[in-house]
Amino acid sequence: MSVMTLRIPDDLDPSIRASAKAAGISLNAYIVRAARRQAVLDAAQKLAALGLGDDLAGEGDAL
């Protein structure tokens, strides 16, 4: 596991904290979930560009 320091702009901080609280998870878990989701979406877009489909196998996101 890696350790990272993340700088969040002051105007974005309250909404991220509120979203984590609403999801019932820690701020760290929320940010990791968001980063993982974005990595999956980026990879799916690359696959779609290769003609390998335009959805994430029923995961609820479309490209």
Beta strands, then each sheet from edge to edge (+ up, - down):
end
